[in-house]
Amino acid sequence: MSISKESELIGMKKVSEAVAYTLKEMRNFAKPGMTTMELDNFGGKILNDFGAKSAPYVTYGFPGWTCISVNNEFCHGIPSDKKILNEGDLINIDVSAELDGFWSDNGGSFVLGTDINKHQKLIEASKEILYKAIHNIKGGVRISDIGYLIETEAKKRGFKVIKNLTGHGIGRSLHEEPSEIANFRDRYNLTRFKKNSVVAIETFISTTSTYAETLKDDWTMVGNKGGYMAQHEHTIIVTDGKPIVLAEMNEIWN
């Protein structure tokens, strides 16, 4: 969507507060021995308290409030009462929601407890690259140039990017134009970021894989060559200068 009046800005700020606070609190609540369903239900209660609805459930019938992916799962992991979290797990939580007709999306990967499996370098790369990408976005910038920046920064750090997972426009629905904000230079994408538009910018930084494949549950995605992936995401408003980071209170950059 494009922000054209104050009420739209207020609406986007409200729903972004809901998803950002939910993500932050879920990250703080996660403990070894907990199931991913317990963690998801905790997040669902927070969204309910805001009056917000789970975006993946409303849009796609996703079987959970939030997507919780663990270790080799890259994204869209289904919350389960059989999946127990352990010390050192690489966890990704993606929270998106609808509130009063406005939609926002954010996510982040983190290590549960002590980094015994050495995932922190991957996580820091994803966070730093997202920060750099977002702060290079303004009206008129080519989407493909941001993709090039993300891939170049990943390679500098010894990592790869996932080419079939992308950021996207958002605001009045979960996925809007521009439909693909890729993590690499897509030379066929001549689209430019537009001032006042709302977009969800995501990094998909991986150790070995370059594509994500869907498992038999029709939701969970893993790497085509295995390994691990870190994802971080913010919903932003594009301006002529520094973007407005709507989900900044999720504290994924802290």
C-alpha positions, 0 to 999 in steps of 0.5 A: 500500500501507499500511505496517503493520509494520517489515519493510514499511518496510525493504522500501520503503526498500531498493527506493527506494534502488535507484531513487534511486541509479540515477536519480542515477547515470544523470544523472551519467553522461549525456554529449553524444554518448551514445545513450539506449540506452547510458544505459539499459544503464548504469542497468539494470546498477545495478538488476541489482546491487541485485537489482531488476527494471525495473518498466515491463518487468515490468508492461507489457513496456516495451522498456527498463530505464528511460524516457528522454525527450528534448526534445519527448518528455514521457514514456515515451521508449524507449531507442534506439541511434539517439537521440544526446544533445546539449549543452543537451538537456532529458532526463527519466529515470524509474526504477521497480523491483521488489525483494523484492516491493516497488515504488518510482518516481522521476524527474527532468528536467534539462538536459544540460550548458549550458542553451543552449535555456533549459529551466532555468526550467521544470525549477526550477518543476517541482522547486520545485512538487514540493517544495511539494506533497509538504510539504503532504501528510499524512493527511486532506488531499484529493488534489484540493487538492494538484492545485490547489496544483500547477496554481496554482503552475505558473500563477504561473510562467507554465506549464501542467500536463498533465491526463492524467498523474498520480501514483499509489499504489505499494508492492506493485505499480507502480500502486495506489490512489489511481490518480490524483493529478492536477496540477489540482483534480479536483472529482470526486475526493473521496479523501483521503491516508491516513496510512501509505500509500505514493504516488508524487507527480509534477509534469508542468509544461509550456510550452504543452500541457495533454494528452499524446498517445501516438506510433505506437510506443505508448509515447512521449508528446508534448504536444497543442500541442507545447512542452516538459515537466518531470517530477519524482517522489518516492515518499513515505510519508504521515504525520500530519506531514512525509512520509517521502521514500523516494527523497530520495537521488536528489538531484533537489532539490539 
